[in-house]
Amino acid sequence: MEQKIRRDRNIGDNLRLLRQEHDISQEKLCAELQRRGCDIGRSTYAKYENGELNVKVSVLIELKKIYFCSYDDFFQGLD
């Protein structure tokens, strides 16, 4: 039997907006995340922004620190 992938809400657009507001490339952001202990490459991060992968909580915690934002900023418009 074929398994279907369910579409769910994703925070990819919000991640992209936050990154663009801080004028940082995916490469530089991933380098900073790696420096902070998150093992993440640019292609994986691009999948987060495109809604192809769910974001790890450890990555959200570090992004919150990098952007000086609240967790609400990640989930804006999803309710």
C-alpha positions as CSV (number, residue, x, y, z in Angstrom):
1,M,0.0,0.0,0.0
2,E,1.3,3.4,-0.9
3,Q,1.8,5.9,1.9
4,K,0.8,9.5,1.2
5,I,2.6,12.4,2.7
6,R,0.3,14.8,4.5
7,R,0.8,18.5,4.1
8,D,1.0,20.3,7.3
9,R,1.5,23.9,8.2
10,N,5.2,24.9,8.0
11,I,7.2,27.8,9.3
12,G,9.5,27.9,6.2
13,D,8.2,31.3,5.0
14,N,8.7,32.8,8.4
15,L,12.3,31.4,8.6
16,R,13.0,32.9,5.2
17,L,11.6,36.3,6.2
18,L,13.6,36.4,9.4
19,R,16.8,35.5,7.6
20,Q,16.2,38.2,5.0
21,E,15.4,40.8,7.6
22,H,18.7,40.1,9.2
23,D,20.4,40.2,5.8
24,I,22.2,36.9,6.2
25,S,22.7,34.2,3.6
26,Q,21.8,30.6,4.2
27,E,25.5,29.7,4.1
28,K,26.5,32.3,6.8
29,L,23.5,31.3,8.9
30,C,24.4,27.6,8.7
31,A,28.0,28.4,9.6
32,E,26.8,30.3,12.7
33,L,24.4,27.4,13.6
34,Q,27.3,25.0,13.3
35,R,29.5,27.2,15.5
36,R,26.7,26.9,18.1
37,G,26.6,23.1,17.9
38,C,23.8,22.5,15.4
39,D,25.0,20.1,12.7
40,I,23.2,21.5,9.8
41,G,24.1,22.2,6.2
42,R,22.8,24.7,3.7
43,S,20.8,22.1,1.7
44,T,19.0,21.0,4.9
45,Y,18.3,24.5,5.9
46,A,16.9,25.2,2.4
47,K,14.5,22.3,2.9
48,Y,13.3,23.9,6.2
49,E,12.6,27.2,4.3
50,N,10.8,25.3,1.5
51,G,8.7,23.3,3.9
52,E,10.2,20.0,2.9
53,L,11.6,19.1,6.4
54,N,10.4,19.9,9.9
55,V,12.8,22.1,11.9
56,K,14.6,20.6,14.9
57,V,13.8,22.2,18.2
58,S,17.6,22.6,18.8
59,V,17.8,24.7,15.6
60,L,14.8,26.9,16.6
61,I,16.4,27.6,20.0
62,E,19.6,28.8,18.3
63,L,17.8,30.8,15.7
64,K,15.8,32.6,18.4
65,K,19.1,33.6,20.0
66,I,20.7,34.6,16.6
67,Y,17.6,36.8,15.6
68,F,16.8,38.1,19.1
69,C,13.2,37.2,18.4
70,S,10.4,35.4,20.2
71,Y,9.1,31.9,19.3
72,D,5.9,33.6,18.1
73,D,7.9,35.1,15.2
74,F,8.5,31.5,13.9
75,F,4.8,30.7,14.0
76,Q,3.3,34.0,12.9
77,G,0.2,33.6,10.7
78,L,-0.1,29.8,11.2
79,D,-3.1,29.9,13.6
